[in-house]
Amino acid sequence: MKPFCLLLFFLFSQSLLAQDIDKEKLKGVWVAKRVEYRNGYQMMSDAEVDKSNIVFVFEDRRLRFYTNEKATTVSYTLSGNRIRTAENATYTIDKLTDYELQLSEQTSSVMRTDQLRFICARQEATSYDDYIRKKFVLPAARFDRDTFYVMNETIFPKFRTRLIDSSFYETYQNSYTYIEDAFRQLARPRRDRFRVSFIVNRTGRIENIQIVESSDPKMDDNLRTAIKASEGMWIPATVGRKPVRVQVNYEFPYGIPENRQLTLDDIKALKAKDLFETGLQHYNRQRYDQALAVFNQCIELDPGNVSIRFNRAATFYKLNRLPEACQDWKLLERAGEKEATKLLKKHCQN
């Protein structure tokens, strides 16, 4: 009986602990550092979590939840270690210390396998705005006058349209659209992705344009020209009523399904596929020099593509460049292509 009594005592103790969550301790600003499923598998990478800026702000009776700068406010009640909101969402507090909060989703309308756990760190801030100010404003303010802020909801230059926009989101959308429209007039991006950054200085001029990532470097100059075309449309950001330099970061993806996030390698593979069709057209019309130039571009974009390499080898062969054709066939043979082995035996026995 003793083990059974000990088990009952343990369960009873745990029940008391679950009922003893200090609401005052819960109150404050908590920022998610990890998001995982309840089985422990990570749902988002740490970098994605940081970028999403997931914040819980617990007040006396209200919970303010922020993600990607968008806010949702609901009332909540705390019973034991369980939080219930007016929107019928339920969370269990798995852990609460002075510095860490772990929340597990318990909402019945969400399948258990899809329920999430948020592991959060307390922030020394009185509100979400205070947290943003301390995250973006104060660190930059410690540096000298020639440094810059990264554009955020608190510090951002304004962008002129018919009216001077005042919100962060209007500035972002209008400037993005303006630059993209200018870019499309100069180039025809198909399956491409570009990440850019530039600085709007204290007078509203553009400086330090950087193409951080590009799936087609031939279009980079056109993109720089489009960014530069927005000069004269910017009103500099201010901190403490003084103009400051702000770095703007944009990503321009083209030909990508809205429900799919593609990597740069994915974009390059799609680009190679488009070019490959052009190369085949040249090959079938016996324009072998032009076909080879296109296949070379395809190989640079997608070096592991078997079909492209077979066709490039065939083009080398048609151009009487047998050593280079043999080299491609050797690479294909190492990749396990039996057809390449046959071609090597037939043409490359010297």
MISETOR-231051 format. One record per residue: residue in three letters; x, y, z of N, C-alpha, C, O, CB in turn. Coordinates in steps of 0.2 Angstrom, whole numbers, plus 5000, padded with zeros to 4 digits. Atoms other than C-alpha are relative to their C-alpha. Glycine has a CB too. Layout:
<sites>
alaXYZXYZXYZXYZXYZ
...
</sites>
This chain:
<sites>
met500449945000500050005000500450065000500250124998499550005006
lys499649945000501450125003500250034993500150094993500749985004
pro499949975006501950144985499450034997499450094994500349954995
phe500649975002500150174981499850075003499650125000499449955001
cys500149944996500050304994500450064998500350124997500049995008
leu499649955003501550394988499850024993499950084992500749965000
leu500349985007500850394970499550055001499450104998499849944996
leu500649964999499250474977500350075002500050125000499549975005
phe499849944997500250604987500450044994500350104994500549985005
phe499649965006501350644971499550034996499650094994500449954997
leu500549975005499850664960499650065003499550115000499549954998
phe500449944997498950774973500550065001500250125000499849975007
ser499549945000500550884975500050034994500050094993500749975003
gln499949975006500650904957499450044998499450094995500149954994
ser500749965001498750954956500150075004499850125001499549965003
leu499949944996499151084970500450054996500350114996500249995007
leu499549955004500651154960499650034994499750094992500649964998
ala500349985006499551164944499550065002499450104998499649944997
gln500449954998498351274954500350065003500050115005499549975005
asp499649954996499651384961500450054995500950074997500449975005
ile499649965005500151484945499950075003499350105004499749994993
asp500049934998500551664951499850054994500350054989500750025003
lys500249955006499551784939500550065000500650084994499350025001
glu499549945000500751924944500649984997500950024993500150035007
lys499450025003502251824939499949994992500350004988500249935003
leu500250015007501351784922500050074996500250074990499349964999
lys500149945003501051964918500650034997501250025001499750055005
gly499449975003502252054906500149984993499649954990500649975004
val499850015007503052034889500449944999501049945002500350074997
trp499750065001503551864883500149994993499750004989499649945003
val499850015007504451834867500249934998500649905002500650054997
ala499950075002504451664858500749994998500950034993499549974995
lys499450025002506151584856500149944996500549924993500550005006
arg500050075003505651414850499249994999498950005004500449955004
val500750025001504051354842500049924998500349914993499650044995
glu500050075002503751164842499349975001498950005004500549965004
tyr500650044999502451034841500049975007500549965010499949944995
arg500050034994501850954857500449945001500649925007499349995003
asn499650054999502850804853500750015000501149975000499849954994
gly499349985000504450904853500350024994500950044993500449955003
tyr499749995007504750914834499950084999499450115000499749964995
gln500049935002505251094829499650024994499649994989500750024999
met500549985005503851174819500350064996500250064990499450035003
met499649945004504951334814500750005002500949985008499650075002
ser499349994999506751364813500150065005499750105005500550014994
asp499949954995507551474827500050074996499750124998500649995004
ala500049945004507851604813499350024998499250084998500449994993
glu500749995002506051594807499650035006499250085005499649944997
val500349974994505451624825500250075001499850115003500149955006
asp499749934999506551774827499750054995499550104997500850005000
lys500349965006505951844810499350015001499050075000500149974994
ser500749994999504151814815499850055006499250075006499649935001
asn500149964994504351914831499349985004498950035004499950074997
ile500650024996503051814841500050025007500550005011499949924999
val500049974993502551904857499449995003498850005000500250084999
phe500650004996501351874871500150055005500650065008499949935003
val500049954995500852014882499449995005498950005003500050084997
phe500650024995499851964898499950065004500450095007500249945004
glu500249944995498952104907499549975005499549915005499750064996
asp500550034995497652084921499549964997499449904999499750065004
arg500650045003496252024910500149994993499749964990499450035002
arg499950005008496952044892500649964998501149975002499950074997
leu499450035003498151944882500050034993499650024989499949924999
arg499849975007498952034867500549954997501049944999500250075001
phe499650055004499651914854500350044994499850064990499749934999
tyr499749975006500851984841500449954996500849914998500450065002
thr499650045005501551894825500150044994499650064991499849934999
asn499949965006502351984811499750075000499550094995499849964993
glu500349944998501852144819499350015000499050075001500350054994
lys500750005000500052104818499749985007500049935010499749954995
ala500350014994499052104834499349975001498949994997500050075004
thr500750034999497652004841499950015008500449995012499949934998
thr500249994993496852054858499449965002498949974999500050085002
val500650034998495751944868500050005008500550015011500049924998
ser500050014993495151924886500249935002500149894998499350035003
tyr499850074998495751774896499949995008499850045012500749994999
thr500050024992495551684913500549955001500749914997499349975001
leu499550054998496851584922499749965006499449985011500650045003
ser500350054995496251434932500549945000500649904996499349974997
gly499450054999497651324939500550024996500850084996499749934999
asn499449985005498951314926499750004993500049994988500549945000
arg500350005006497651334912499750074998499450105002499449955000
ile500249945002497351484902499449994994499549954990500550044996
arg500550015005495651504892499950074998499850125002499449975004
thr500149935002495351654881499250004997498949954997500450014994
ala500749995002493651724875499949974993499349974991499850085000
glu500050035006494051654858500049925000500149894995500550024995
asn500050074999493951474865500649974999500749914998499449974996
ala499450035000495751444864500349995007500150025012500650054996
thr499850024994496551354878500849985000501049954995499649945003
tyr499350014999498351344884500249975007499949995012500550064998
thr499850034993499251244898500750035001501150034997500049935000
ile499449974998500651334907500549945002500449915008500050055005
asp499550064998502051194907500550025005500849985009500349974994
lys499449974996503351304915500050075001499850114996500749984997
leu500049934999503451474923500550025005500450005011499350035002
thr499549974995504951554931500150074999499750104995500749964998
asp499949935001505551734932500250014993500150074991500550025005
tyr499749995006506351714915499749964994499849984988500849995000
glu500350045006505451574905499349985001499149975007500549945000
leu500750025000503751534900499949954995500149964989499550064999
gln500250055005503151374891499349995000498949975005500449935002
leu500850005001501351374884499949944995500249944990499850064998
ser500250055005500551214876499350014998498950025002500149935003
glu500749995003499051234865499649945002499849885001500050014993
gln500550054998497551134871499450004997498949974999500049995008
thr500649995003496251194860499749944997500049914993500050064995
ser500350065003494951054856499950004993499949954990499449995004
ser500150005008494651114838500649994996500649984990499750074999
val499350025004496551084834500249935002500249915008500550055002
met499750074999497150904832500650005004501050055003500149974993
arg499450004995498350854845500750004996501150044999500049945004
thr499450005004499650824832500250074997500850084995500049954994
asp499849935003499551004826500050055006500250115004499450024995
gln500049954995499451084843500850025002501249985001499749975007
leu499449974999500951194847500250015007499850025012500150064996
arg499749984993502151234862500450064998500950064994500449945003
phe499649945001502851404863500550015006500350005012499650065000
ile499549994995504451424873500350075000500650094995500749955000
cys499949935000504651604878500550035005500650005010499350045001
ala499649974995505851724887499750075002499450104998500750014997
arg500249934997505351874898500450054997501050054997499950005007
gln499749945002505752044891499950055005499450065008499850024993
glu500149944995506152194902499750064996500050114994500750025003
ala500349955004504852294894499350015003499049965006499949994992
thr500749984997503152374900499449984995498949984997500050075002
ser500550015005502252344883500349984994500949974993499650074999
tyr499750025007502452284865500450064997501050054995499549984996
asp499649945003502952464859500650015004501150025001499550065001
asp499449994997504152474873500649954998501249964998499949995008
tyr499550055002504952304868500350024993500950014993499649935000
ile499849985007505052364850500550055001501150054997499550024995
arg499649945000505852524855500749985003501250005001499750055005
lys499450024997507152434866500449954995501049954995499949975007
lys499650055004507552304853500350044994500850024992499549954997
phe499849975006507752424838500350075001500850094998499450014995
val499749934999508052604845500650005004501150035002499450045003
leu499449994995509152594860500649974998501150004998499849975006
pro499450035002510452474853500350044994500950064995499949934997
ala499849965006510652584837500350075003500750105001499650014995
ala499949934997510652744848500750005003501050055005499550025005
arg499450004996512252684857500650014995501250034997500149935003
phe499549995004513252694841500150074997499750124999499949954994
asp499949935002513952854832499550024995499149984993500750004997
arg500549975004512952964821500049974993499549984989500150074999
asp499950035007513552874805499749934999499749904993500750004997
thr500350075000512752704809499250014997499050074997500049965006
phe500749995002510952664803499649955004499849915007500049984992
tyr500550044997509352584810499749954994499849974988499450045003
val500350055005508552434801499250025000498950035006500149935002
met500749985001506752484795499649965004499649905003499850014993
asn500550044995505452434808499450045001499350104999500449985006
glu500649974999503752474814500150075004499650115004499549965004
thr499949944996504452614826500450054996500350114996500449985006
ile499549965003505852684815500049994992500249944990500750005002
phe500150015007505452704796500050064996499650114999499449954998
pro500149945004505652834782499349994997499049944996500550004995
lys500750005003503952884774500150014993500650034990499650065003
phe500050005007503552864756499550044997498950034999500049934997
arg500549965002502752994746499549974994499849934990500350074997
thr500450025006501252954735499550064999499850124999499549935002
arg500449945000499753074733500050035006499950095007499349984997
leu500049974994499753094751500649975004500949925002499449985004
ile499550024996501153074764499849945004499449965009500450055003
asp500250054996500952904771500350005007500850025008500149934997
ser499849994993501052894790500149935003500549925008499550035004
ser499950064996500952704794500649964997500849974991499449964999
phe499550055003502352574792499849964994500249954990500349965006
tyr500250045005501352464782499850034993500050004988499449965002
glu500149965006500852594769500650024997500750014991499650065002
thr499349995003502652644767500349944997500549954992500450035006
tyr499750075002503152464765499749994993500049974988499949955005
gln500350025006501852424752500150054994500250034989499249995002
asn499949955005501952584742500650004997500750014991499750075002
ser499449995002503752594741500249934996500549934991500550015005
tyr499950065004503852404736499750004994500049984989499749945005
thr500450005006502552424723500350054995500450034989499350025001
tyr499749955004503452574716500649984997500749984991500150075004
ile499350025003505152494714499849944996500249934991500449985006
glu500250065005504352334707499750024994499949994989499549955004
asp500349985006503352424694500650034996500650014990499550065001
ala499549975004504952514689500549944997500749954992500550055004
phe499650055002505952354688499749964994500049944990500149955006
arg500350045006504652264677500050044994499950014988499249995002
gln500049975006504752404665500750004996500850014990499950085001
leu499350005003506652374663500249924999500649914995500550025005
ala499850075001506652184664499449955000498849985002500549975006
arg500650055000505552024662500249945005500349895002499849984993
pro499950054995505851924678499549944999498949964999500150025007
arg500550065001505051744676500049965007499649975011500149964994
arg499950044994505651624689500650025004501149995003500049924999
asp499449974997506751734699499950025007499350035009500350064996
arg500149984993507051784717500650055001501250035000500049955005
phe499549954999508051944722499950025007499350045009500050064995
arg500049974993508452004740500450064999501050064997500249955005
val499749945000508952184741500050045006499650035011499850054994
ser500049954994509452314754500350074997500750074993500449975006
phe499849935001509752504753499950045006499550025010499750034993
ile500049964994509952644765499650074997499850104992500650025003
val500349935001508752804765500450045005500350045011499350005001
asn499649964995509952934772499650065003499050065002500650034996
arg500449944996509553094782499750054996499350094998500550035005
thr500449955004509053194767499549964995499250004991500650034996
gly500550045004507953054759500349974994499949954990499550054999
arg499750035006509253004746500249935001500249905007500650044998
ile499850075000509652824742500749995000501150024996499649964994
glu499350025000511352754746500149935001499749895004500450055004
asn499850074999512252584747499549954998499349915002500150005008
ile500450055003511152484736500449935000500949934996499750024993
gln499750075000511552294739499549954997499049954999500349995007
ile500450065002510952144729500249955004500849925003500149994992
val499850054995511052024743500049934997500449894999499650015007
glu500050075003510451874733499650014994499150054993499549955005
ser500349995007510051854715500049934996500549904996500450054996
ser500050065004509451704704500250024993500349974989499349975001
asp499849985007509951804688500450075000500150125000499350014996
pro499649944999511351924690500050054994500150114995500849985001
lys500149955006511051994672499550055001499550104998499849964994
met500549954999509552084679500250055006499850095008499349965002
asp499849964994510452154694500050084999499850125003500749985003
asp499949935001510852324686499350034999499250095001500550014994
asn500749975001509052344681499650015007499350065008499649954996
leu500349994993508552314699500350065004499950105007500149945004
arg499749944997509752444705499750064997499650115001500850004999
thr500349945003509052564693499350025002499150075003500050004992
ala500649994997507352534699500050035007499550075008499649934999
ile499949974993507852564717500250075000499950115003500549965004
lys499749935001508752724712499450044998499450104999500650004996
ala500649965003507152784703499550025005499250075004499649964995
ser500549984994506252794720500350065004500050095008499949945004
glu499749944997507452934725499650064999499350074994500750014998
gly500449945000506553094729499349985002498950035003499950024993
met500650024997505052994735500049995008499549985011499749944996
trp499950024993505752964752500050065005500450115003500649955001
ile499949954995505553074768500449965006500249915008499350035002
pro499650044996506953024780499649995007499250025009500650045002
ala500250024993506552934797500350055005500850085004500149935002
thr499849964995506753034813500049965007499649925008499650065001
val499950024993507352984831500150065004500650095003500549945001
gly499949944996507153114844500050074996500350114997500650005004
arg500149955005506553234830500750024996500750074992499950075004
lys499449995005508253214821500049954995499949894996500749995005
pro500150055006508353134804500649945001501149965004500150034993
val499550054999509252964804500049964994499649964990499849955006
arg500050055006509852834791499749945002499749915007500849994998
val500450064999508752684789500249954994500149974988499350015001
gln499950055005509152524780499349964998499049945003500549945002
val500650035003507752454769500149934997500649934993499650044995
asn499950075003507652264765499449974997498849975000500249955006
tyr500550025003506552194752500249934996500849924995499750054995
glu500050065004506252024743499550004995498950014996500049945005
phe500550005005505552014726500049934997500549914993500350054994
pro500050075003505051834721499550004994499050034994499849955005
tyr500450005006504351794704499849934998500349894998500350044994
gly500150075002503451644697499949955005500149895004500449984995
ile500050054995503251564714499349995003499050045004500550035006
pro500750014997501651484720499950035007500450035011499849935001
glu500149964994500951584734500049965007500249985012499350045000
asn500050044994500751434746500749965000500749915004499549954999
arg499450045000502551374743500650055001500750104997500149964994
gln499449964999504151454750500649964997500849914999500250015008
leu499550035003505551414738500750025002500850085003499950014992
thr499349984998507451414742500350034993500050024988500449945003
leu499749985006508651494730500249944995500249954989500750045002
asp499950065004509151324724499449984996499549964990500349945004
asp500650025003507351284720499950054994499750034988499450015004
ile500149955005507251454710500549994994500349994988500150075003
lys499550015006508851414700499849944996499949944990500749995003
ala500250065003508151234696499550024995499450004989499849955005
leu500649985004506551314689500350044994500050044989499550045004
lys499749965006507551444679500449964995500349974989500550055003
ala499750055005508651304672499549964996499649954990500449955004
lys500550035003507051214667499850044994499750024988499549985004
asp500349965005506451364657500550014995500450014989499950075003
leu499549995005508151394649500149934996500349944990500750025003
phe499950075004508251204644499649994994499849974989499949945005
glu500450005006506751224633500350044994500250024989499350025002
thr499749955005507551364624500649964997500749964990500350065003
gly499550045003509151254622499849954995500149934990500449975006
leu500350065004508151104615499850034993499950004988499549975003
gln500249975006507451224602500550014995500550004989499650065001
his499449995004509151274596500349944998500549934992500550045004
tyr499750075002509751094596499649974994499949954989500049965006
asn500450035005508251034586500150044993499950014988499350005002
arg499949965006508551174573500750004998500950044993499850075001
gln499350015002510451124572500450065001500950074998500049984993
arg499649944998510951284580500449985006500350005012499650075001
tyr499750034994512251194591500450055004500450045010500549954997
asp499649954996513351344596499550045005499750055011500350054995
gln500549964995511751434603499849955005499649975011499550034995
ala500250054995511151274611500549995005500349985011499849934996
leu499450014995512851244619500050065005500150055011500649994997
ala499949944996512851424626499450005006499550015011499950074996
val500650014995511051394634500149945005500049955011499449994996
phe499950064995511551224641500550015005500449995011500249944996
asn499549984995513051294649499750045006499950045012500650044997
gln500449964995511951424658499649955005499649965011499550054997
cys500550044996510751284663500549965005500349955011499749954996
ile499550034995512251184671500250045006500350015011500649974996
glu499849954994512851334681499450005005499550015011500150074997
leu500649994996511051344688499849945004499649945009499450034996
asp500250064997510751164691500549944998500349904993499249984997
pro499550055002512351054690499849935000500149894997500650025003
gly500150074999511550894695499449984996499249924997499849995007
asn500650025004510150894682500349954994500749974990499750064997
val499850055004510450734672499850014992500250014988499749935002
ser500249985007509450784656500450054997500550054991499250015000
ile499649955003510350944654500749984998500950004993500050065005
arg499350025002512050864655500049954994500549954990500349975007
phe500050055006511550724643499950044993500350034988499449955000
asn500149965006510950854631500650054998500850064992499450055000
arg499449965001512550964633500549954997500949974992500350035006
ala499550055002513650804630499849994992500349994988500049945004
ala500250015007512650774614500250064995500450054990499249994999
thr499849945004512950954608500750014999500950024994499750065004
phe499350005000514750944612500249954994500649964990500449975006
tyr499950055005514750784601499950034993500250024988499649945001
lys500249975006513850874587500550054997500650064991499350035000
leu499549945002515151014587500749975000501250014999500050055006
asn499450035001516550884586500550025006501150025005500450024993
arg499649994994517150924604499949945004499649945010499750075003
leu500150064997517250744609500350005007500049975011500449954996
pro499750014994518450764624499550035006499450005011500650045001
glu500449974996517150884632499349955001499049955006499850074998
ala500550045000515750764628500149945004499749925008499749974993
cys499850054996516650624636500050015007499949975012500749974998
gln500049984993516950724652499350005003499249985008500350075000
asp500750004997515050744654499749935000499449925005499550044995
trp500250075000514750564650500349965006500049925010500149964994
lys499650034994516050514664499650025006499549985011500750025000
leu500349984994515150624676499349975001499149955007499950085000
leu500750034999513450544672500149935002499749905005499750014993
glu499850074998514250374673500149995008499849945011500649974996
arg499950004993514750414691499450015004499349985009500550055002
ala500649994996513050464695499549944999498949945001499650064997
gly500450075000512450284690499650004993499149954993499550005005
glu500350005006511850324672500349954995500849964993499950074997
lys499750055004512050164662500050024992500550004989499549945000
glu500049975007511650254645500750034999501050034994499450044999
ala499349965000513250364649500549954999501049964995500150045006
thr499550055000514250204651500149974993500649964990499949945005
lys500050035007513750134634500350064995500750044991499349994997
leu499749955004514150304626500850015001501150024996499750075001
leu499350004999515850304634500449954996500949964993500250005008
lys499750065003516250134628500050014992500549994989499649935001
lys500049995007515750184610500450054997500750054992499350014998
his499749945003516550354608500650025004501050065001499550065001
cys499549974996517850374622500549955002500749955008499750045006
gln499550054998519050224622500750024999501149975000499849944996
asn499249995001520650314617500350015007500950035007500050074996
</sites>
